[in-house]
């Protein structure tokens, strides 16, 4: 039951809060915090992918939205800020990987990763792993599993 609540919450976050990031020069949308600013507000390492298309933009959402940030999301959007391609939730404490089905031996930056495809959608899913003490949960409805893995492997 707890997994269903968590899963539905994660889906709602992805649908309701768009975000984007860029590899070479990060293009932030709205009045988003920057990677450096969010790093000052969390007690764990902030990680960002380098393999993001140049046209995507980034918006960072914090949860809760206050001075004490326990988790945040990087939202990667199209250049018009209309379509979210990828969300990356990050927090210092890990969620139980065992709750995900569909684990198939994926390795992300020398760490085991777990992928769960969406039930009735041809693209995307949830990809999660822990890296440098940070738990990362990547979600997408717009790109393939392979594209998600490629982006995840560029996370530094």
Secondary structure, DSSP 8 states (H G I E B T S, - for coil): -HHHHHHHHHHHHHHHS-----SSS--B-TT---HHHHHHH-SS----BS---TT-EEEEEEESSSSS-SEEEEEEE-TTS--EEEEEEEESS---GGG-S----EEETTEEEEEEE-TT-SS-EEEEEEETTEEEEEEESSS-HHHHHHHHTTB-
